[in-house]
């Protein structure tokens, strides 16, 4: 079975965030992992899919809609759910590790769902509030300064979970 790295973040994202998402996608693919995201042609989803695609990787997009219309062009496998934001549960449960970039309530919900389901979450330039301190203390919520560190932390998390 192939390792799946979930990359979550805002549909609306600043240029630095989309650059980080692209780089994370590229690194995920270069390590031979499958990239999973929300599948839409927007923000972190489109940028991470593009980075993985450019590095020859496989991209799975879990779409909120009932069709694949609106999927990012670099999504290889589009999975329409018709579930709206409820698809966030699929996003995190299908991922072995979740890397989260800045986003809004949807991204926060993915982080919370991942943590509640014992998935390691690595944030990149996305500090979370004190409500998440216990997860930091348990070592399941990690902070990365950049995409390379995020991948290093993901590799370590994967090594200890197998």
C-alpha positions as CSV (number, residue, x, y, z in Angstrom):
1,X,0.0,0.0,0.0
2,X,1.3,3.5,-0.9
3,X,1.7,6.2,1.7
4,X,-0.7,9.1,1.4
5,X,0.2,12.6,2.5
6,X,-2.8,14.9,2.9
7,X,-2.1,18.5,2.1
8,X,-4.7,20.9,3.5
9,X,-5.0,24.7,3.3
10,X,-7.1,27.6,2.1
11,X,-8.9,27.8,-1.2
12,X,-7.9,31.5,-1.0
13,X,-4.2,31.8,-0.2
14,X,-1.4,34.3,-0.4
15,X,1.4,33.9,-2.9
16,X,3.9,32.6,-0.3
17,X,1.4,30.0,0.8
18,X,0.8,28.7,-2.7
19,X,4.6,28.6,-3.3
20,X,4.9,26.5,-0.1
21,X,2.0,24.3,-1.3
22,X,3.7,23.8,-4.6
23,X,7.0,22.9,-3.0
24,X,5.3,20.5,-0.6
25,X,3.5,18.8,-3.5
26,X,6.8,18.4,-5.3
27,X,8.6,16.9,-2.3
28,X,5.7,14.6,-1.6
29,X,6.0,13.2,-5.1
30,X,9.7,13.0,-5.0
31,X,9.5,10.8,-2.0
32,X,7.1,8.5,-3.8
33,X,4.1,9.3,-1.7
34,X,0.6,9.9,-3.0
35,X,-0.7,13.5,-2.5
36,X,-4.3,13.8,-1.3
37,X,-6.1,17.1,-1.1
38,X,-9.6,18.7,-1.5
39,X,-9.2,18.5,-5.2
40,X,-10.5,22.0,-6.2
41,X,-8.8,24.3,-8.7
42,X,-8.1,26.9,-6.0
43,X,-5.4,27.9,-3.6
44,X,-3.4,25.3,-1.7
45,X,-5.3,22.5,-3.5
46,X,-4.3,23.6,-7.0
47,X,-0.8,24.6,-6.0
48,X,0.1,21.3,-4.2
49,X,-1.4,19.2,-7.0
50,X,0.6,21.2,-9.6
51,X,3.8,20.6,-7.6
52,X,3.2,16.9,-7.3
53,X,2.3,16.6,-10.9
54,X,5.4,18.4,-12.1
55,X,7.5,15.9,-10.1
56,X,5.7,12.9,-11.6
57,X,3.5,12.2,-8.6
58,X,0.0,10.8,-8.2
59,X,-2.7,13.3,-6.9
60,X,-6.0,12.3,-5.4
61,X,-8.6,15.0,-5.0
62,X,-11.6,14.5,-2.7
63,X,-14.2,16.9,-4.1
64,X,-17.1,18.4,-2.2
65,X,-19.4,18.3,-5.2
66,X,-21.3,15.5,-7.0
67,X,-19.2,15.8,-10.2
68,X,-15.5,16.4,-11.0
69,X,-16.3,19.8,-12.6
70,X,-14.0,22.3,-10.9
71,X,-11.3,19.9,-10.1
72,X,-7.7,21.1,-10.3
73,X,-6.2,20.2,-13.7
74,X,-3.4,18.2,-12.1
75,X,-5.7,15.9,-10.0
76,X,-5.2,12.4,-11.4
77,X,-8.0,10.7,-9.5
78,X,-11.0,12.9,-8.7
79,X,-13.4,11.5,-6.2
80,X,-16.7,13.5,-6.2
81,X,-18.5,13.0,-2.9
82,X,-21.5,15.4,-2.9
83,X,-20.7,15.8,0.8
84,X,-19.6,19.5,0.9
85,X,-17.4,20.2,3.8
86,X,-18.2,16.8,5.4
87,X,-15.7,15.4,2.9
88,X,-13.0,16.7,5.3
89,X,-13.4,13.5,7.3
90,X,-12.4,11.5,4.2
91,X,-9.5,13.8,3.6
92,X,-7.9,13.2,6.9
93,X,-8.9,9.5,7.5
94,X,-7.4,8.6,4.1
95,X,-4.1,10.4,4.9
96,X,-1.3,8.8,6.9
97,X,0.0,12.2,7.8
98,X,-1.6,15.6,7.3
99,X,0.4,18.8,6.3
100,X,-1.6,21.9,6.9
101,X,-0.9,25.3,5.4
102,X,-2.7,28.5,6.4
103,X,-6.4,28.4,5.8
104,X,-9.8,29.2,7.3
105,X,-12.4,27.2,9.1
106,X,-12.3,24.3,6.7
107,X,-8.6,23.8,7.3
108,X,-9.0,24.1,11.0
109,X,-11.8,21.5,10.9
110,X,-9.4,19.2,9.0
111,X,-6.7,19.7,11.6
112,X,-9.1,19.0,14.4
113,X,-10.5,15.9,12.8
114,X,-7.1,14.6,12.0
115,X,-5.9,15.1,15.6
116,X,-9.1,13.5,17.0
117,X,-8.4,10.5,14.8
118,X,-4.7,10.1,15.9
119,X,-3.2,11.4,12.6
120,X,0.0,13.4,12.9
121,X,-0.5,17.0,11.7
122,X,2.3,19.2,10.6
123,X,1.6,22.9,10.2
124,X,3.7,25.1,8.0
125,X,3.8,28.7,9.0
126,X,0.4,28.3,10.5
127,X,0.5,28.7,14.3
128,X,-2.5,27.4,16.2
129,X,-3.8,28.7,19.5
130,X,-3.4,27.4,23.0
131,X,-6.4,25.1,22.5
132,X,-4.0,22.8,20.6
133,X,-1.3,22.7,23.3
134,X,-2.1,19.2,24.5
135,X,-1.5,17.9,20.9
136,X,1.8,19.6,20.8
137,X,2.8,18.0,24.1
138,X,1.7,14.6,22.8
139,X,3.9,15.1,19.7
140,X,1.0,14.6,17.2
141,X,0.9,18.3,16.3
142,X,4.2,19.6,14.9
143,X,5.2,23.0,13.5
144,X,7.5,23.3,10.5
145,X,9.3,26.5,9.4
146,X,9.2,25.6,5.7
147,X,8.2,22.8,3.3
148,X,11.5,20.9,3.6
149,X,11.1,20.7,7.4
150,X,7.5,19.6,7.0
151,X,8.6,16.7,4.8
152,X,11.4,15.7,7.3
153,X,8.8,15.7,10.1
154,X,6.4,13.7,8.0
155,X,9.2,11.1,7.3
156,X,9.9,10.8,11.1
157,X,6.3,10.5,11.9
158,X,5.8,7.8,9.3
159,X,8.9,5.9,10.6
160,X,7.6,5.8,14.1
161,X,4.0,4.8,13.2
162,X,4.9,1.7,11.2
